[in-house]
Amino acid sequence: MFDVSEELKKLPNSPGVYIMHDKDDTIIYVGKAVNLHNRVRSYFRKIVGRGPQIDKMVSQIARFEYIVTDSELEALVLENNLIKEHSPKYNTMLKDDKTYPYIKVTLGDEYPRILFSREIKKDRSKYYGPYTSAAAVKDTIELMNKLYQLRTCNRKLPRDIGLERPCLNYHIKQCLAPCQGYIEKEAYRERVEQALDFLNGNYKPILKELEQKMQEASENLAFEDAIRYRDLYNSVRSVAQKQKITDSNGEDKDIIALAKDESDAVVQVFFVRDGKLIGREHFYMMHVAGYDSAQILLDFVKQFYAGTPYIPKELMLQEEIADIEILEKWLSTRKGSRVYLRVPKKGSKEKLVELAAQNAQLVLSQDKERIKREEGRTIGAVREIAKLLDLESVHRMEAFDISNISGFANVGSMVVYEKGKPKRSDYRKFRIQSVSGPDDYACMKEVLTRRFVHGMEERAELDRKEIDKEFGSFTKFPDLLLMDGGRGQVNIALQVLEELHIDIPVCGMVKDDNHRTRGLYYHNVEIPIDTHSEGFKLITRIQDEAHRFAIEYHRSLRSKSQVKSVLDEIPGVGPARRKALMKHFKSIEEVKNAEIAQLCEVPEIPEHIAGQIYDFFHNAGNN
């Protein structure tokens, strides 16, 4: 369980982003903080007047996590990226068009333009940003268009050259009118390259030029021009700020770092897509005692990128690892284009790796206890059950339950747990075929027989070496069979297994008079369980899950049965003929009183079906 009070004590006094989850582990809120310790704790204090929306959000928080950054600006950019990625329900105040602005250069055009954009598209344009000041971006675009006299119109060039008169920008000397052919394409492209040079960070020449023009305007007493140049100068400085949390080249990369102690290691991966840090994930590495960090990183890269569907262009690693050339070749082959493994030594990239390492250390030190508690609820609980039943090991458990109402629509459920966790892809539902009344034992016998016969048939079709692979829920047999009930249900299961010559331990989950789990029935003995143990809690969860799954299926069948008609019980009368009969006769009573000749008046009803309908209503015991 996530202990809020304990986790609040562990919050660092650092800037960053905090992420709130509800009981279903859905992200419901993402926020930024100058001080994570103070900000996150403030949500859990009794504060009057903060608004019902925040109160409602706080009431739904089941756990929180956070990412440490170096500055509030980085937290702001990261917060926006995460909100756009996850769309939390309580971040509606940020889900408008005020996303971060980009500068877009339409390099796919023969005469490119510099535009303002709030989204990145997969076109041939080049994007710079994101930036935090839309006004500064617009001022900078205006500045570059004035300095380099680039076009801002939507005309299709060179197709439309000379078709219309030049616009006002030409006359006020803010455009060289490529729409009239007044500038050669090569000369225009040269000006575009100068603008790109500025956007790539070489802004000193422009700042120097603006400063010079501002000084000249002031000396000439042109104070309005001086103020304009001053404002543009300040805008350039604002846009030129380096954002370490975002890479302006817009490439995809993963930043990988780890933290380790004597027995465990956590690898932290920051995912940068289109130059934006959109999220992170940590991976707990087991059995690392005796291995150094480089070896753990090497093992992680091999294992993780063997299974991940997407490989970025660059992996930035915390330290040098062995076999880099081989790994690059392998990853490049998998991706279909060149992949680079690099260890940054300075600058913003090195700082990103440091941030990943810092977050990995936080996960290792603060989440280690939680992870071990989770293992206790799952793998530890399974070990308790195995020990209680004197079984060597238990990996897969299957539990069965029957549901019906007075024998109507008998159904069975099969739920599967592996390593103490539900494996829902292997759940199965059974609609009972051979039992018409309320006979749970007969129903259970049919369900188990169908389950294991099906599994044996699947196994017979496979090479024995392939049995342990994921071929289906029936192919893999359980290490332990759990029955919802005591002696009776256990004996039914044992009978089925004996008839099929299958050797699997069978255990009954016994409930008390209040329908709560009481103990286990095994080898003709009821074994009591410590009700506070993780093993007992896991048995309870499995039993409740089997019951829920069966009830859910039965409920769906009951809802379908609401449209069931007495006509459905007549052989040869399906939905189409039933509909035709009701359309012709208007009521069941009229159908019941009709003669065979009258029934044959319905085009969809042949004579032999009409006879069956008549016999159904007029034979003894049916009227």
N, C-alpha and C positions, 0 to 999 in steps of 0.2 A: 504493500500500500504506500501511496505517496503521502508522506507526512508534511503538510504545508508548514507547520510551525518549525519543524527541523530544517526544511529546505530554505526557509526565509533566513535562517541564521547563517547559511552558507553563501548568501549573495555577495558578490564582490563590490567594492566601492569603485566601480569602473563604468565608463560609458558603454553602451551596447544596445542590443535589441532583445526584448523579452517576448515569449510566445506562449499564449494561454491555450490549454487543451480542455475539452469537456470529457465526460465519462466515456464517450465513444472514441476518444483520442483524436477528435476533429479539432483543428485549429480554429478557435473562435475569436481570437484577438491577437494582433501584433502591434507592439508599441516600441518607441525608442526612449532612451533615458540617458541623461548626463551621468547619473549615478544609479546603477541598477539596484543597489542595496536599498536606497531610500525610495526609489520610485515603485518597485514591485511591492515592497512592504506596505506602501500607502494604500494599496487596494484592499488589504486585509485588516485595516483599522476601521473602527466605527466612526465614519465621517458623515456629518449631517449636511445635506444640500448638494451632494455631488451628482444627483440626478437618478431617476429610476432606471435608465438604460444601463448605466455603469453598475448599479446595484444588481440588476438582473444578470448582467454578464458575470459579475463576481460570484453570484450564487451558483453558476454553472461550471466554475473552474474546478477541474479535478486534479490537474497538475500543470506546472509551467516549466519552461526551459528558457535558456537565453544564450546569446552569442556576444562575446566581449569584442569591442572595437577600440580603436585608439582615440577617436574623437566623436563629438556629437554629429558632425557632418557625415562621417562614415556611417554612423548609426541611422541617420536620416535617409541616406541613399539605400542602405540595406533594408531598412523598414519598408520603403516603397517597393523595392524588388520583391520582398516576401509577401507583401499584401497583394501585389499583382499576380504572384504565383499561386497563392492559396485562397484568395478571396474570402477572408474570415467574415463571419456574419456580423460581428460587432465593430467592423472598421468601415461602416457605411459612410462616415463623414470624410473618408479619404478616397472613396470609390467614385470620383468624378473625373472630369477631363484634366485635372491639375496634376497630371503625371509629369515626370521630369522631361524637360525639353532637350532636343538634340539639334545639332547643326547638320544638315543633309546637303551633300554635294552630288549633283546628278551626273556622275561621270559616265553614265550610259548614254547621255546626250552628246551630240557632236559639238554643241555649244552649251556646256554645263551651266547650271545655276546653283546658287547657294540659298538654301531654304531653311525655314523653321519647321521642325517636325516633333510630334509627340509620340511617335511609334517608329519601330524599325521594321522595314519590309525586306524580303529576300529579293532584292533587285540589284542592279549593278551600281547603285549609288554607294557613296562612302558616308558613314555616320560618325559624328564626334559627340561625345557626352557619355552619360547624361550629365547635365548641369543643374545647379540648384536655383539659378535665377533666370526666369524666362525673360525678364526685362533686359538683363545683361546680354543674353543670347541675341535678342532682337536688335539691340544696339550694336552688337558686334557684327551681325549680318549686314546691317545698314552701313556700318563703317567700312567693311570689306568691299561692299558694292560701290561705295563712293571712292575708295582708294584704288580699286582695280577696275572700276567702271564695267562691271559684269551685268548681264541682262537679268531682269526679273520677270519678264513677260512669259505667257504660256504659248507663244507661237511655236509651231513645229518647224524647226530649222534643220537642214537648209531648204526644206520643201517650200516654206512660205517667204523666202527671201525676195524682197521687192514687191510683194503683193499689197502691202499697206504702208502708209506713211509712218515714219519713226514716231515713237511715243514721246511724252513730255520729258522723260529721263534723259533722252538724247539732247534735247534743247537746253537742259539745265546742267549738262556736262556730267551726268552720273551714269551714262551708258554710251558705249562706243558704237551702238547700232549695228550689231552683226545681222539684224533683220534686213538691213539694206545692203549688206556686203561691204560696209565701210571698214571692216577689219578682217584680215585673213584669219582662217581657222587656226593656223599655227601660232600666230601672234596672240589670238584670244586664249588658246590653250596655255601659252606661257604665263599669262596673267592668272589663269586658274591655278597653275602650279605654284605661283607665288602665294596665292591665298591658302593653298593646302600647306605650304611651308609654315605659314602663320598658325594654322590650326594644329599643326603637329608640334607646336611649342616654340617655334622660333619667332617670338613676338617682340624681341628687343628692338629690332630696326623700326617697327611700327610705333612702339612706345616712344622711341627717340624722335621719330618724325612728328608724332602728335605733340610731344613736349615742345619741339622746335616751333611748330605752327601756333601752339598756344602762346608761346613767348612772343612771337612776331605779332600775333593779333593783339596782344596786350600792349606791346610797344606802339602799335599803330592806333591804339585807343578803340579797337574793334572788340569791345568787351563781350558782345553777344557771341561773336565767333570764338572768343577765348573761352567762354563758359561752355560752349558746345564741344570744343576740343577737350576741355577738362573732363566733361561728363563721359565722352567717348573713351578718354584715357582711363578713367576709373572703371568703365565697363570692360575694357580689354583686360585689365588687371583681375577683375572678378572672374571672367571666363577662363583666364589662364591658370586659375588655381588647379593644382594637381590633386586629384582624388585618388588616393591609394586604394580605396575599396573598389574602384572601377578602372578598368584598363581601356584607354581611349581607342585602341586598335580594333575593338569589337570582336576579338577572337574568343574561341572556346578553350578553356583550360581547366584542369583540376589541380588544386593545391593540396598537397598531402603531407601531413606531419603526424608524429605520434608522441605519446608519453608512456613510460613504462616504469614498473617497479620490479620487485624480485620475482613475482609470479604472474603478473598480468600486464597487458598493454592495450592501449586504446589508440586507434588510428582515426584521425579527423580528416575529412575531405571537404574542402570548399569547392562548390561547383560554380564556375564562372561561365556564363553563356552570353554570347554577343557582348562581351566586355562587362557584364553585370554579375555581381555575386548574388545568385538567386536562391541559394540555400546551402545547407551543409548536412552531413551525416557522419555519425561516428560508428566505428566497428570495433567490437571487443575481440581481441586476439587471445586465444587460449593456449596453454601449454608453451609459454615463451621462456620459462626458466632456463638460464644458461645461454640464451641467444642475445646477441647485441642488436642495437636499433637498426643497423643497416640490413641485417639478415631478416628481421621482422618486416621492414619496409619492402624488401625484395619479395618475400613470401606473399605479402598483401597484394602487391601489384600483380603478381602472377595469378593469384586466386580470384581477385576481384574483377580484373579486366578479362579473365577467361569467360566470365558469365554475364557481364554487363552488356546491354544491347547497344550502348553508344560509347565511343571512345573519342575524346576531344583531341585537338591538334597537339596540345602540349600538356605534359605532366610536370608540375614543379614540385620537387622533392626536398625534404628537409636536409638530407645529406646524401653523399655519394653511395651508390649501391653497386654490387657486382653485376656483371653481364649486361651493362647498359646497351651496348651495341646490338646484342642479340635480342634484348627486350624491345628495342626500337624497331627492329626488323619484324619481329612477331606482331607487335601492335600495329605497325603500318600495313602489314598483310591483312590483319583482321579489319582494319578501318577502310582499306582501299586507297589510302593516301598517306603521306608522310606524317609520322608522329614523333615528337621530340620529348626526351626526358632530360630535364635540366635542374640544376641546383643553383638557385640565385644567390649571389654573394653580396649584393648591395642594392640599394634603392627600394622602390615601392614593392617589387616582387618579393624581395627578401622579407620585407615587413609583413606581407600577406602570409608567408610561410610561418613567421613567428606568431602571428595571430592564430593560425591553425594549431600550432604546437601549444599555445596558451590555452586554447579551448579544449584540446585533447587532455591536458593536465587537469583541467577543471572536471571533465567527465570522469577521468580515472579516479580522482580523489573524492569527488562528491557523489558519483553515481555507483561506485563500486559496491557500496552497501545495498543500494536498491537492486542492482543486478543480482547480487547473491540472494536477496530476498525473493526475487522473481524465480531464480533457479530452485529455491526451496519450495515454492508453490508448485513447481512443475516437476523437474527431474528429481528433486529431493523427495517430493511427495510420492512419486512412482517408486523410488527406492524403499520408502517406508512400507508401501503396500507389498512390494516383493518380499521384503524381510518378514512382514507379518504372516505371509502365506508360505514362507520358506521356499520361495522361487529364486533361482539363480539370477535372473534378470527379466525385466519387463520393458519392452520398447513400445509395442502397439497393443492397445486395449480396445475392444469393441463391446458396446453395450446395446441391449435390445429392449424394446417395450412394445406393448400392445394397447391400442385404443379403440373403443367402440361405445355406442350407446344402445343398450339392450340388444346387442348383436347386429345393429345396423351399421353397414360400411366398416367392417373390421379392417383395421390397418395395422401395420407394424413399422417400427423405426429402427434403424441401425445408425449409431453414431460412433465415430472413431476418434481416439486420442492417441497421439504419438508424442513421446517424451513429455507427457503431461499436458499437452496442448491439443485443442480440438483441430482435427484435420477435416474441415468441412467439405472439401472436394471429394472425400470418400464417404460422406453420409449417403444413405440410401433409404428409400421409402418402399413399402410393400403393400399392395392392396390384396387382401386375403381372397383366395379363389376357391378353396375347398371347404370353408366353414361358413355357414349361414347364420348360426346362432351365437349367443354370448359364451363362447368356450375359449378362454384365454390360452389354455394349455394346447389345444389343437391348433390355434392360430400361431402360437409360438413355434410349434413343431414344423408347421408349413414354412414359416419365415426362415428358420435356421436351416431347414433342408434345402430350400431354394438358394440361400446364401452360399452354403458350402458345396452343393452340387455344381452351381455355377462356377465357383472358384476352382473346383477340381477340373471342370471342363476347360477352363481357361489355361490352367497349368499344363494340361495334357497337350495343348497346342504349342506350348513354348519349350524351348531348350531349357534344361534344368539349370543351366548357368544364368539364365535370364530371370529367374523367379523373383529375385530381390529388387528388380528394377520396377519403375513406376508404370506398370501395364494396366492397372485398374484397381478399384477398391476391393474386388472380390479375389484377385489373384494372390494378394498378400494375406496370409492367415495371421490372426492375432496371437500374441503371447499369452493373453488372458482374456477370457470371455466373461462379461459381467451381465448378469440377468437381473431385471427389475422384479425382485421378489425373493422368496426363500426356497425351501426344500422342493416344492412342486416345480417351479420353473427351472431350478438347477437340474433336477432329475430328467426333465424333458430334454434339456440341452445335452446332458450326458448320453441319453438314449440315442439322439440324432448322431452325435459324434461317434458312438460305438458302432452304429449301423453303417456309417461311412468309413470306419476304420481310421479316424482322425484322433490324434492325441493332443488335446489342448486343455489346460486347467480351466475349470468353470467355477465361478464364484457368484453367490447371490447377494444382492444389495437389499438388506432387510430394513423395513420401516416400522416405526412404532405405531401406536393407535392414533397418533396425531399426524400420521403420514410424513414423519420426519425420519431421515436416515438414522438407523440405530446401530447397525453392525454388519458384518459379513458372514455369509453362510458358506462354509468350505469344508469338504470332506465330512459331511454330515454333522458338523459342529458349527454353532454360531460363535463367531469370534468377536468379542467386544473391541471397540477402537476408542482411543483417547479422542474425545470430541474436540479437543483443542489442537490436535495434530494436523499438519499439512496433508497427510495421507487421508484423514477423515474428510477434510474440506474438499479434496479432489474427488473422492468417491461421491460426495454430495453433489458436486458440480456435474459430474458425469451422469448421475441418476436424474437430476433435474433436466439436463440437456436432452437425454433420451426421451423423457416424458414430454418435454416441450415440443420436440420435433414430431413425435407421434400425434400429439393434440393438434398441432398446426396443420398437419396433413389431413387429419380427420375433419377439422373445421372447414378446410377448403372443399372437401367432398360433400359435406353437409350443405354448404352454400350452393353447390351445383345441383344438389338433389331437390332444391326448392322448386325447380321447374319440372320435376319428375311427374309423370302422368301414369294413370292406371293402364293406359294404352301401351306404355313402354314394356309392360309385362307380357304382351301378346307376341308370340313368335312371328317374325316377318314384318312387324310394324316398327319402323324406325322414325327418326325425327321428321323426314319428309312426308311420309304417309300419315303420321300423327297430325302434322300441320294441315294436310289436305282434308282429313276427316273433320277436324275442328272447324275449318273454314266452311265446309259444306253443311255440317249438322249443328253447329253453334254450341252444342253442349254434350258432355259425356252421356247424359240421360238419353238424348236423342240417338246417339250412336248405339247405346245399349238396346233401345227399343226397335232399331231398324231391322228389316228383313234383309236376307242376302241380296236380293235383287236391288234393294235400295242402296245397299253398301256398294254394289258394283257400279252405281251411277257416278261414283267418284272416279275420275279418270286414272288416278294413281293406284287404285285398288283392284287388282285382278280377282277373278272368281275364287281361286283357291285361298287367297288371303281373306276375302270376304267371309268364306266359310269358317276360317280360323277365328275371326273376330266374333262371328255369331256364336260359335261353339263356346268361346271363352265366357261370354256373358250368359249363356243359356244352359250350359251343362251344370249338373248338380255341384253345389259347393262354390260356384262362382258368382251367383247372383245374390 
